[in-house]
Amino acid sequence: MDSLEEIRTIIESILLEYTKIPYAYGDFHSEAIFDRVRDRYVLMNVGWDNGRRVHGSLVHIDIIDGKLWIQRDGLEHGVASELIEAGVPKSRIVLAFKSPEVRKMIPEFAVA
């Protein structure tokens, strides 16, 4: 799994699958936003729930220096596990939503 193009495609396919899942409540949906030029990938929730606006990122991944920086992971099972299942090595995944001190204690993942 060395190709940056292959990794981009994997991220996009994982996030696109979540846009197909309907929510059981509220009037909102998920949107996938891809910026291949800057290597930013976001899954957003957008809409309304019980009169309240829903607008926020569920998943945010940046590719920085060939590593996948998971900036936000609001998925139940975690996007990192789906990336690993798709063939991305743990050594290329940075759990950026965790503090640098905590990342050091998870040796199977990249620290930075």
WORA-V282825 format. One record per helix or strand. SS is the DSSP state (A for helix, B for strand). FROM is the first residue (numbers start at 0). TO is the last residue. If there is no record, write none. Layout:
[[SS,FROM,TO] [SS,FROM,TO]]
//
This chain:
[[A,3,18] [B,26,34] [B,39,48] [B,51,63] [B,66,72] [A,78,84] [A,89,91] [B,92,93] [A,99,103] [B,109,109]]
//
